[in-house]
């Protein structure tokens, strides 16, 4: 079994409440809401349609967040169902499940280092500041495309470190994705030529929730990581834990992903344990200055200056050494590379 996968006993210990009802609520709201949006519920007012777009964008953002959980295989107690759920969601997002998983494993194993594929180009010191500034804009306003570009590197990059088995699986996933979208496009083209689609009724604003969702996800990624120089899982990520209703609800429906430092340090810890794990860490390391914020807006405010100098780790002058924490060691072993000799090992 993969070192990054849960054992059956670990899956059962997670409990159903780790993902219900958050897994069901937003997909249902998104489908119902989209029917209302497309049918013109609320009239033709630009303000009403903008509100629909923002609300639906957040719904799709939460649905896409479940992709992350499928990669960690915590969407349920059936590992195969996790994988196929991720493949379905990934097909719609243009990111194969295996591309996301292989990139995300390295994101955990080599946080904020050049081997962190998920944070490219911000994690690579050899990329120019001008390129990173342009890519920030692409990551925000073209995020529907930037995600597939970033995650495709693990497959298409010439010196990609993935195994032959993973490469073969990825090839099949890309072919299946191409077949799906090719069928969709050919079907739409055929129906259009046959006069079965009345494009005069099509409203381009119906597509707006999708780039909005991707925009939300871009800012989430930046808020968690941009400008963080440490490679330590706790100190190299921003963590949001607050008592406000909006903060707690948004964290809950994104699977506590805002409790991000503990998630990186304890990648197999269930969602509801992350705050407790952080409290334990702080008791053991009273002098550690944890990047902890009471609201998402406070964390975002801390992130904004780094949009002008976008980078993490060595790119912004951070320590070049790896900080390998217990729990994350399994992820390092999974990618088949031992940490460098000058790595710093932290006990749990």
LINFEN-V692918 format. One record per pair of residues at least 6 apart in sequence whose ideal C-beta (glycine too) atoms are under 7 Angstrom apart, sorted by the first residue. I is the first residue (numbers start at 0). J is the second residue. Records with the same first field share a line. If there is no record, write none. Layout:
I->J  J
This chain:
1->333
2->329  332  333
3->104  329  330  333
4->72  78
5->72  267
9->267
10->76
11->76
13->73  269
14->269
17->73  269  270  271
18->68  73  74
21->251  252  254
22->65  74
25->58  61  62  252
26->62
28->58
29->55  58  59  62
32->51  54  55  58
33->55
36->51  55  205
37->205
41->47  51
48->204
52->204  207  208  211
53->211
55->208
56->208  211  212  215
57->215
59->208  209  212
60->212  215  216
61->252  253
63->92  212  216
64->253  254  256
65->74  88
66->85  88  89  92  99
67->256
68->74  254
69->81  84  85  88
70->85  99  100  103
71->266
72->78  81
74->81  84
75->81
82->96
85->96
86->96  172
89->95  96  99
90->176  179
92->146
93->146  147
94->146  147  150
95->169  172  173  176
96->172
97->165  168  169  172
98->150  151  153  154  169
99->150
101->153  161  165
102->116  117  150  153
103->117
104->330  333  334
105->114  115  116  334
106->115  116  117  118
107->263  266  327  330
108->327  330  331  334
109->115  321
110->230  232  235  263
111->118  122  227  229  230  235  311  312  317
112->122  230  312  321
113->122  123  124
115->122
116->152  153
117->149
118->224  311
119->149  152
120->126  130  131  134
121->131  225  309  310  311  314
122->311  312  314
123->314
124->313  314
128->308
131->309  310
132->309
135->306  309
137->145
138->145  217
139->214  217
140->214
142->210  213  214  216  217
143->209  210  213
146->213
153->159  161
154->166  169
160->334
190->196
218->299
221->302
222->237  295  298  299  302
223->236  237  259
224->236  311
225->302  305  309  311
226->302  305  315
227->235  236  237  311
228->312  315  316  317
229->235  317  318
230->312  317  318  320  321  322
231->322  345
232->260  263  264  324  327
233->260  264  280  289
234->287  289  290
236->259  260  263  290
237->259  290  292  298  301
238->258  259  260  261  277  289  290  291
239->246  250  257  292  294  295  298
240->258  274  291
241->247  293  294
243->294
246->294  295
249->295
250->257  258
254->270
255->270  273
256->262
257->295
258->273  274  277
260->277  289
261->268  273  276  277
262->273
264->324  326  327
265->276  326
266->326  327  330
267->326
268->276
281->287  289
292->298  301
308->315
313->319
320->341  342  343
321->338  339  342  343
322->343  345
323->331  338  342  344
324->345
325->346  347
326->347
331->338
